[in-house]
């Protein structure tokens, strides 16, 4: 499956198709507070497939999946003031 345009998140939400797809990567960028991102398959109450944390005022953290197939809706929960995440499917 070809990669789509990345999703840029500044708040918790769903990304991609509810029918599944392939997760390529996620980049978590902190601001003045510690930043966290929890990625779930199957919506907001689904199975956790990744949890990332980045230090306050620190460098971005990236995780490469290189095409992890998922079957349900992906949901990304973000925490931390000014946090940003980029999800590539």
N, C-alpha and C positions, 0 to 999 in steps of 0.2 A: 504494500500500500504506500502510495506517495505521501510525503509529509504535507500537511496543510500549513496555512499561515499560523504563526504562534498566537496563543491566547495570552493577553497581558492582564494580570489580575492585581487589584489593589484592595479587594475584599473577598470574603468567602463566597464560593459559588461553584456551579457545575461547568464543566468544559467538555467539548466534543459531543459525539452522538450518544444518545441514550441506548443505542443498539450496539455499542462497543466500537473498537478500533485498535490502533496501535499507539502506545505511548513511547515517544522518542526520548524526551528529556524534560527536566524541570530546573529552573534557576531561581533561587531564593535570594532576594536582595534586601538587607536590613537597612534601617535608618538609625535613629538615636536610641532605639530600644531593641532588645533581643527579638529576633524574628523566628517564627516557626511556621511550617507548612505540613499539613497532614493530608495525604492523598488517599482517597478511598475508592474502591470499585463497588458500584451498586448504590450510589447516592450517599446522602449525608449519614445514613446509618449503616453503610456497607462495610466491607472488609478493608482494613488498613493495608495498603501495599507499600507505603513509604512515609516516613516522618523525617523531616529535615529541620535543622536549627542553625542559625547564623548569629554570631556575636553582634552586640550593639556597635554601631559605627564600624563594623568589620567588613571583610570582603564577602562578596557573593559566594553562595554555595551552589554547586551544580551536581546533578545526578543524571548520568546517561543510561537509558534503558536499551537503546538501540532496537526498538521495535517490540516492546512488551505488549502482547495481545491482551486486551481486556474485553469482557463480555457485556458489562452494564455501564451505566452512567458513571463518569468520573466526577468526583467531588473534591475540591481543594478547600481545606479550612486554613485560613491565615490568621495569625495573631502577632501583635507587636505594632506599635505606632509607626506609621509610614512604610510598612512592609510592602514589597512588591514581589510578584512571582511571574515568570514566563514559562508557559507550558507548551511544548511542541508535540503535536500529534502527527 
